[in-house]
Amino acid sequence: MRNRIYLSLAQMGGREQDFIREAFDTNWVVPLGPNVDAFESELADFIGQNRHVVALSAGTAAIHLGLVQLGVGRDDEVICQSFTFSASANPIAYQGARPVFVDSEPDTWNLSPALLEEAILDRKAKTGRYPKAIIPVHLYGMPAKMDEIAAVAARYGIPLMEDAAEAIGSEYRGRKCGTFGEFGALSFNGNKMITTSGGGALVCRTAEEAQRTKFFATQARENRPYYYHEHIGYNYRLSNVSAGIGRGQMLVLDAHIARRRAIHALYTRLLGDLPGIEVKQNPAPDFDSNFWLTCITVDPARFGSTADEIRVHLERENIESRLLWRPMHMQPVFAGCPAYTDGTSEAIFDRGLCLPSGSGLTDADIAAVTEEIRKLHKH
């Protein structure tokens, strides 16, 4: 049996332990410290657009604090892309608000601008209020159609809480994902482009927003000589030790992005002649995905097997793959939430599969994956 080929395993660059050791040597093992400050600064430089970045315990925490600062509260509605991981939608419920799910368009698999506008107008007609915020997602690293989405949001004065958890380094029209909304969320979970073991960050437009984020992330303690609280706070800050991992990862971020894109190009070449297999591509030159995960869609009638049959076969061969995110409007926990759908995400979910894409994988690993997929093609 071959060594296991994982979907997306963390890869260290070599300097992570230096920054961690520095934290221990200087006794900065508490939640804040020099590594946190430096990591935030390095992220801000990478993201650009004069943004301010606050390092947090998870991407979910980042979305949550973005919604807090946008004033989302009980009985509000927040529009959320349906085709996503549950962490995009759960923070809406944390605030006592209700998700309104909107389907995707087929070019990027992300939030449909046309259905977004339909949902906004229908919610206003039904509730008398516009939704409080909109959460577009850059799924699997593919940028959403942010110009069109932002234009719709601006028409009705609704702010964007951009979920770029899977998209660090991805660009739309030369601009980094995470910088189009009022806030943007990044994730450094163990399977992401870079990792801090866990962790995430909130991208803010202003220094004031960043300071407010830090306030809420450290239990919302007021500036008094004793503990005094006027707001509900959270324990969401990233530790100085974890930030040390992040600093080491920043040194290899560009290399990790380049490797994921090279892996995607290799899959495209090796699977390009297989009937019924389509490798998801950038839909136009405006889009530059980091290809965090390379995704395929499968036409069983032409290929001879379903996406799930491929997954099961790969698992037997000690290769990890994963079906696409099941849309949120299909999840039992969100049953009864309004949904504006046209079948796009359901159809993609039925046919899609994520292939091993970790930056530590070799060309031989990718060739092994594609060879196993080829075995299932029925001529």
ABEGO torsion letter per residue (X at the ends): XBBBBBABBBBBAGAAAAAAAAAAAAGBABABEAAAAAAAAAAAAAAEGGBBBBBBABAAAAAAAAAAAAGBBBGBBBBBBABBBAAAAAAAAAAGBBBBBBBBBAAAGBBBAAAAAAAAAAAAAAAGBBBABBBBBBBGGBBBBAAAAAAAAAAAGBBBBBBAAAABGBBBGGBBBGAABABBBBBABAABABBAGBEBBBBBABAAAAAAAAAAAAGGBBBBABBBBABBBBBABBBAAAAAAAAAAAAAAAAAAAAAAAAAAAAAAAAAABBGBBBBBBABAABBBAGABBBBBBBAAAAGBBAAAAAAAAAAAGBBBBBBBBBAAABAAABGBBBBBAGAAAAAAAABBBBBABAABBAAAAAAAAAAAAAABBX
